[in-house]
Amino acid sequence: MGLGREQEVEIFSPPRFTPGEKVRATKYVKNDGTFPRREIGDILVRKGDVGYVRDIGTFLQQFYIYAVEFVDDGVIVGMRAKELVSLDAIPPAPAPQPEQQSP
């Protein structure tokens, strides 16, 4: 008898992001009451905001929580991997190739 849907335990794998990595938020994050000096429901991070991973912690011995500093907004917010995408891991665009001359 289970207690519900079994979820993946992220901490069995290495973290997806590393400290110093540049990331972009893929979702809006509102204050759930844990962010000081801000009203519950205030938007802390907007989809598309860019920040840097400062630290990595865990939650419930199951998930990684990434402390992301959004410099432009002056906030550090704990976020899950599914709420972020790396901007450092994007491969560079291929360099233009010179055109082939025909004989």
Wavefront OBJ file of the C-alpha trace (Angstrom):
o trace
v 0.000 0.000 0.000
v 1.574 3.287 -1.148
v 1.046 6.802 0.067
v 0.636 8.200 -3.415
v 2.626 8.551 -6.552
v 6.292 7.704 -6.070
v 8.569 10.618 -6.898
v 12.132 10.605 -8.146
v 14.720 11.226 -5.440
v 16.928 13.866 -7.049
v 19.742 13.616 -4.515
v 20.647 10.120 -5.776
v 22.065 11.923 -8.839
v 24.547 14.830 -8.958
v 23.074 18.355 -8.887
v 22.035 19.683 -12.297
v 23.616 23.097 -11.663
v 26.820 24.224 -9.941
v 27.669 27.294 -7.849
v 28.490 30.244 -10.099
v 26.439 28.897 -13.003
v 24.299 31.438 -14.874
v 20.643 30.344 -15.029
v 17.286 31.625 -16.278
v 13.990 31.174 -14.430
v 11.398 29.180 -16.369
v 8.527 30.012 -13.994
v 7.228 32.851 -11.886
v 8.017 32.481 -8.173
v 5.759 34.129 -5.604
v 6.452 34.644 -1.921
v 4.837 31.785 -0.014
v 5.455 33.583 3.274
v 9.055 32.441 3.720
v 10.688 35.499 2.113
v 11.177 38.278 4.705
v 9.951 41.857 4.273
v 7.741 40.977 1.299
v 3.994 40.335 1.237
v 2.666 36.829 0.670
v 1.882 36.517 -3.031
v 4.439 39.121 -4.152
v 6.309 38.024 -7.270
v 9.957 37.443 -6.342
v 11.177 36.109 -9.695
v 9.664 36.493 -13.143
v 9.872 33.939 -15.907
v 12.964 34.844 -17.930
v 14.871 36.517 -15.072
v 18.596 35.705 -15.068
v 20.563 34.842 -11.949
v 23.535 32.914 -10.615
v 23.540 29.771 -8.463
v 25.156 30.671 -5.133
v 24.655 27.478 -3.152
v 22.976 24.075 -3.266
v 20.982 22.526 -0.462
v 18.446 19.743 -0.115
v 14.820 19.571 0.946
v 13.160 16.547 2.587
v 16.274 14.471 1.775
v 14.826 14.205 -1.720
v 15.220 17.389 -3.780
v 18.021 19.822 -4.534
v 17.242 23.444 -3.776
v 19.378 25.968 -5.613
v 19.956 29.337 -3.925
v 19.857 31.636 -6.947
v 20.867 35.281 -6.743
v 18.941 37.524 -9.093
v 21.318 40.492 -9.054
v 19.054 42.927 -10.933
v 16.271 42.399 -8.361
v 18.523 42.089 -5.314
v 16.983 38.801 -4.165
v 18.261 35.317 -3.424
v 15.547 32.699 -3.917
v 15.544 28.937 -3.356
v 14.462 27.193 -6.570
v 14.028 23.668 -7.877
v 15.850 22.380 -10.978
v 12.572 22.213 -12.916
v 12.230 25.999 -12.456
v 15.630 26.765 -14.024
v 17.580 26.372 -17.251
v 21.343 26.835 -17.561
v 22.680 29.653 -19.701
v 26.263 28.416 -19.308
v 25.532 24.947 -20.678
v 24.143 26.215 -23.978
v 26.607 25.216 -26.693
v 27.953 28.109 -28.764
v 26.532 28.608 -32.239
v 28.670 26.998 -34.919
v 31.069 29.344 -36.677
v 30.125 30.176 -40.268
v 31.913 27.945 -42.743
v 33.632 29.445 -45.790
v 31.805 28.736 -49.004
v 33.186 25.960 -51.173
v 34.447 27.062 -54.544
v 33.473 24.906 -57.469
v 36.207 23.802 -59.899
l 1 2 3 4 5 6 7 8 9 10 11 12 13 14 15 16 17 18 19 20 21 22 23 24 25 26 27 28 29 30 31 32 33 34 35 36 37 38 39 40 41 42 43 44 45 46 47 48 49 50 51 52 53 54 55 56 57 58 59 60 61 62 63 64 65 66 67 68 69 70 71 72 73 74 75 76 77 78 79 80 81 82 83 84 85 86 87 88 89 90 91 92 93 94 95 96 97 98 99 100 101 102 103
